[in-house]
Amino acid sequence: MATTTSASITKVPAKGIRVKKISPFLWFDHELEDAMNFYVSTFDNSRVLEVSRDPVGVGGAKGRVFTATFELAGQEFMGLNAGPDFKFNEAISFFVSCDTQEQVDALWERLTGDGGEESQCGWLKDKFGLSWQVVPSELPQLMTGGDGASLDRMMTAIMSMKKFDLETLRRARAG
């Protein structure tokens, strides 16, 4: 419940609403099972938790996965096969922090393979149309401090990349 302090400013109470957790919920046309299996096989510490199948064949899909709950790198996701009404777009993406260039390379190759698309500045879309940001964990450190020239070099390097190259970013930072 919010308390209004003036006509244009709303004050939010200091106590939040306690919930068990917040999980991403992904709407698929019909490829939930393939996507879930792909993601679970891509990330360590991942597993399928629960699957419900359509027992009656709504839209001719008897036995197809209708809903599923799965974990990716320990984060719970839920999915739904509900038809083509809504598509993924870049307004929502999943940020993956990688400790090494080898991790960046492997994840980039896996997620862009088989129909995925590279974008700019560490962004990509996988073959299901879901947007990801694959980022070296060192990037925030490289972006902080320094002078204006080093930050300009960093931004120029970042804007010229699709997949991040950590060594190029380090050289840009150093000048």
N, C-alpha and C positions, 0 to 999 in steps of 0.2 A: 504494500500500500504506500503510495507516494503522498507526501505532504507538500502542498503548494505554498510557497513563500511570497510569490508575486504573480502577476498575470503572465510573465514570460519565463520565470525560473521555477523549475520543479526540484525539490529536494528529495533525494532518495534516502529511505531509512538506512542506518548503518548496518543493520542485520540483514543478511541475504536469506533467500529461501533455500532450505536444505533439500537437496535432491540426491539420489543414489549416484548418478553419473549422467554425463551427456555423451551421446554416441552419434556419429554421422549416420544418416539414413539415405541410402542411394536408390533411386528409382531407375530401373532398367526396363527396356522394351520387352526382351525375351532372353537376354544373355546373362542373367544373374549367376547361374551355376558355373558357366565358363569363366566369368569374371572372378567370382569368388575363388575358384580353384587356381586360376592364374595368380591372383594376388597372394594367396596362402603359400603357393610354391615359390614366390618371389622373395618374400621377407622372412627372416628368421623369427622365431618366437611367434608363429602364426598357426591358426588352426580353425577348423569349422566347428562351431558350437552347436548349432541347431538348424535343421532344415525342415520346412513343411512343403509338401507337394500337393498340387491341385488334384483332388480325387475325382472330379467330375468332368474335367476337360473344358473349362471355360475358354472359349475361342479356339477350340480344337487342340488344347494343350494338356490333355489328361496325363498326369504323372510328372509334368514339368515342375521344377522348383517354383514355388509361389513366393515364399519368404525365406530368408536365411539370416542367421546371426553368425558372425565370424570375427576372429581377432587377427589383426595385422600388427606385428611388432608390439604386441601387448595391448593395442588399442581396439576396443570393440566397435564393430560396424554392423549395421543392419541393412538388408537389401530386400527389394520387392520387384517382381516381374509384373508390370502393370500396363504395358503397352506403350505406344510411341508418342503419347501426349506431351511428355516433357523430356528435354534433352539436357545433358550436362553442358556447361559453358565455363569460361574462365573466371566467372564471378566467384566460384568456389574452387579451391585447389588444395591438394595435400602437400605439405612442406616436409621434405625428408632431409635431415641433416646427416651428412656423411663425413666420417673422420679422415678418409684418405682419398686421393685421386682415383685409386683402384676401385673403391666403392662407388664413387661418382660414375666412373666409366661403366662398371658392370650394371648398375641400376639403370643408367641412361640407355644402355644397349637393350636391356631386358624390356623396359617400358616403351621404348620407341619401336621395338622389333615387331614384325608381323602386322604392320598397318598403323603403328603409332606415328605421331608427327612431332618433329622438333619445332620449338618456337625460339624465342629470344630470352636471354638473361636467366638461364637455368630452368625455363619452363618447357613443358612438353605435354602432349596429350597421348594417352595410351590407346590401344586398338579399340577400346570400348568408349572412347571420347572423354574420359575422365582426365582432368588437368592435375599435373604434379609439378612441384618445384624441387629439383635435386640440387642441393647446395652444400658446398664444403663447410664444415662447422667452423673453420677458421675465418670465413668471410666477414662476420661482424667485427672481429678483431682487426682485420685489415682495413675496415672502413672507419674505425674510430681513431681520433687523434690525428696527428700529422698536420701538415700545412695544406693550404688551398691547392697547391700544385699537385701534391700526392693524391689528394681526393679527386681532383680533375682527371688525373691519369687512371685512377681506379674506375671512375665512372665511364671513361672512354673505353677501357678494356672490357668492363662488364657489358656495355651496350653493343660491343662488337662480337660478343660470344652468343652461341646457342647453348651448348654444354659448357659449364664452367671448367676452366683449366687453371688449377691452383698455382702452378709454377708461373704462368703468365700473370696472374693476379699479384703474386708476390713481387715479381719484377716491376710491375706497374707501380706498386706501392713504394718500392725502394727507389724508383727513378732510373 
